[in-house]
Amino acid sequence: MRTALMRITARVAVTALLAGVTALGTGTLTASAATGTVVTDSGTGVAIRSGNATSFGSVGTQPNGTVEIDCQIYGEPVTGKYGRSLVWDHIPGKGYITDSYVNTGSSGLIAPLCTSNPRADNAIAWYAARSGSTAYQGYCEKPAENSYGKTAIWASAMADWNDAVNRGVAHKGDLNPPKGALVFWNLAAPYGHVGVATGDGNFWATSVSGAIGKRALPYFNNYLGWAYPNF
């Protein structure tokens, strides 16, 4: 359990973060970094990776103790000291560590959203390399998972969407999904349909003119919304 003192410390850090935010003329925000505390049972610290998933190579180790976080991003869910988390913390000049071993006083984001998303870039590249392929027709959930290096997580796109709804993280009807988000439609009942957003109003999916393709949202009828991958 996170102690009251830790939560107070985290709130102070967040207050400092907000105090450092400056609005620019373009509407862009700049902010000072936040802090957290790395805590592992082994005491050896947590692996720093080159991207926001365990599939990315280790580039070092962040020891237990206070750590600076300049931005955060959603990535592969990892279960650690503080439960299961999709959040990854970027350590300035080093790389990414899973937030599941970092005490920030929050299960959500306490720092600005990172502008880069290496895991999403890989997923989008996976689809692009298979543009025009008919190998996955009728199996939209499978390529969505395969693009992230996963398989057999959900029985269908609708089961994946319902998980997001049940967890309270589904962005219903939102046509502006971030890069790497899963986008869903209520098609081919009861299975549904899913693709991967590119972050610029487009998405990759199967069944685009009968094959894997890229189109602008919403394209298909009965668009449901988007959610970050829970795998």
C-alpha positions in Angstrom: 0.0 0.0 0.0 1.3 3.5 -0.8 1.6 5.5 2.4 -0.1 8.8 3.1 3.4 10.5 3.2 4.2 9.2 -0.3 0.9 10.5 -1.6 1.6 13.9 0.0 5.1 13.9 -1.6 3.6 13.1 -5.0 1.0 15.8 -4.7 3.7 18.3 -3.9 5.6 17.1 -7.0 2.4 17.5 -9.1 1.8 21.0 -7.7 5.4 21.9 -8.7 4.8 20.5 -12.1 1.7 22.6 -12.7 3.4 25.6 -11.3 6.1 25.2 -14.0 3.7 25.0 -16.9 3.8 28.0 -19.2 1.4 28.6 -22.0 3.0 29.7 -25.3 1.5 31.8 -28.0 0.9 28.6 -30.1 -1.0 26.9 -27.4 1.8 24.5 -26.7 2.6 23.7 -23.1 6.0 23.3 -21.6 6.5 21.9 -18.1 9.1 21.0 -15.5 9.6 17.3 -14.9 7.8 15.3 -12.3 9.3 12.8 -9.9 8.6 9.4 -8.6 10.2 6.7 -6.4 11.4 3.4 -7.9 10.7 0.5 -5.5 11.4 -3.1 -6.3 11.4 -6.1 -3.9 14.8 -7.2 -5.1 16.3 -3.7 -4.4 18.2 -3.9 -7.7 16.0 -1.3 -9.5 14.1 -1.6 -12.8 15.2 -2.1 -16.4 15.4 1.0 -18.6 14.2 0.1 -22.1 14.5 1.9 -25.4 10.7 1.8 -25.9 7.5 1.4 -24.0 7.3 -2.4 -23.9 9.3 -5.3 -22.5 10.1 -6.3 -26.1 12.4 -3.3 -26.4 16.0 -3.9 -25.4 17.4 -2.9 -22.0 19.7 0.1 -22.1 20.4 0.2 -18.3 18.9 0.0 -14.9 17.2 2.7 -12.9 18.1 2.0 -9.2 15.6 2.2 -6.4 15.0 5.8 -5.1 13.9 9.1 -6.5 13.7 9.4 -10.3 13.0 12.3 -12.6 10.2 11.8 -15.2 10.0 14.2 -18.1 7.0 12.6 -19.8 4.8 9.5 -19.7 3.2 7.3 -22.4 0.8 4.3 -22.5 2.4 1.0 -23.5 2.5 -2.7 -22.7 0.8 -3.5 -19.4 3.2 -4.7 -16.8 2.4 -6.0 -13.3 4.8 -4.9 -10.6 5.1 -3.5 -7.1 2.1 -1.2 -7.5 -0.1 -3.5 -9.5 -0.8 -3.7 -13.2 -0.1 -0.5 -15.2 -0.1 0.5 -18.9 1.9 3.7 -18.1 5.6 4.0 -18.9 7.8 6.8 -17.6 10.5 8.4 -19.7 13.7 9.1 -17.8 15.5 12.1 -19.4 18.5 11.0 -21.5 18.0 7.3 -20.7 14.8 5.6 -21.8 11.5 4.2 -20.5 10.7 2.3 -17.3 7.3 0.7 -16.4 5.3 2.8 -14.0 4.3 -0.4 -12.1 7.5 -0.1 -10.1 7.3 3.6 -9.6 5.5 5.3 -6.7 4.0 8.5 -8.1 0.9 8.6 -5.9 -1.3 8.1 -8.9 -2.2 5.2 -11.2 -2.6 7.7 -14.1 -0.3 10.3 -15.7 1.5 12.9 -13.5 3.8 14.3 -16.3 3.1 15.5 -19.9 2.3 12.9 -22.5 5.4 11.9 -24.5 5.4 13.0 -28.1 7.0 9.8 -29.2 5.5 6.3 -28.9 8.0 3.6 -30.1 5.6 0.7 -29.5 2.8 2.4 -31.6 5.4 3.1 -34.4 6.2 -0.6 -34.5 2.5 -1.6 -34.7 1.8 0.9 -37.5 4.9 -0.3 -39.4 3.6 -3.9 -39.0 0.3 -3.0 -40.8 2.1 -0.9 -43.5 4.3 -3.9 -44.3 1.2 -6.0 -45.0 -0.8 -3.4 -46.9 -3.0 -5.2 -49.4 -2.7 -8.6 -47.7 -5.9 -10.7 -47.5 -4.3 -13.2 -45.0 -6.2 -11.8 -42.1 -9.7 -11.4 -43.5 -12.3 -12.3 -40.9 -9.8 -12.0 -38.1 -9.5 -8.3 -37.3 -8.6 -8.8 -33.7 -5.7 -11.1 -34.5 -3.7 -8.6 -36.6 -4.4 -5.8 -34.1 -2.8 -8.0 -31.4 -0.1 -9.4 -33.7 1.0 -5.8 -34.6 1.8 -5.4 -30.9 3.6 -8.7 -30.7 0.7 -10.4 -28.9 -1.8 -13.1 -29.8 -5.0 -14.8 -28.5 -5.7 -12.1 -25.9 -9.4 -11.5 -26.8 -11.8 -13.7 -28.6 -13.1 -10.8 -30.8 -12.9 -7.1 -31.3 -16.1 -6.6 -29.4 -14.7 -8.5 -26.4 -11.7 -6.2 -26.5 -13.9 -3.1 -26.7 -16.2 -4.3 -23.9 -13.1 -4.7 -21.7 -12.2 -1.1 -22.3 -15.8 -0.1 -21.5 -15.8 -2.1 -18.3 -12.5 -0.6 -17.2 -13.9 2.9 -17.8 -11.2 3.8 -20.4 -13.2 3.7 -23.6 -13.4 7.0 -25.5 -16.8 6.5 -27.0 -17.4 8.3 -30.3 -14.1 10.2 -30.3 -12.8 10.5 -33.8 -9.4 11.8 -32.7 -7.6 8.8 -31.3 -3.9 9.1 -30.5 -1.3 7.2 -32.4 -1.4 3.5 -31.6 -4.8 3.5 -30.0 -7.2 0.7 -31.0 -10.3 2.0 -32.9 -13.5 -0.1 -32.9 -16.7 -0.5 -34.8 -19.9 -2.5 -34.1 -19.8 -4.6 -37.3 -20.4 -8.3 -38.1 -22.3 -8.8 -34.8 -21.4 -10.2 -32.4 -17.7 -9.9 -33.3 -17.2 -6.2 -34.1 -14.2 -4.7 -35.9 -10.9 -3.2 -34.8 -7.9 -1.3 -36.3 -4.9 0.7 -35.1 -5.0 4.5 -35.3 -2.1 6.4 -36.9 -2.7 9.6 -34.8 -3.5 11.8 -37.8 -7.1 10.9 -38.3 -6.4 7.7 -40.2 -6.2 4.0 -39.2 -5.0 0.6 -40.4 -7.3 -2.4 -40.4 -8.4 -5.5 -42.3 -11.5 -5.4 -44.6 -10.5 -2.1 -46.2 -11.6 -2.8 -49.8 -11.2 -6.5 -48.9 -7.7 -6.4 -47.5 -5.4 -4.7 -45.0 -5.5 -1.0 -45.7 -5.3 2.5 -44.4 -8.2 5.0 -44.5 -9.6 8.1 -42.7 -11.9 7.7 -39.8 -14.7 6.7 -39.4 -14.8 4.9 -42.8 -17.0 2.0 -41.6 -20.5 2.4 -40.1 -21.3 2.2 -36.4 -18.0 3.6 -35.1 -17.7 3.0 -31.4 -14.6 4.9 -30.3 -11.0 4.1 -29.2 -9.0 2.8 -26.3 -5.3 2.1 -25.6 -4.4 -1.6 -26.1 -4.8 -3.6 -23.0 -2.1 -6.1 -24.1 
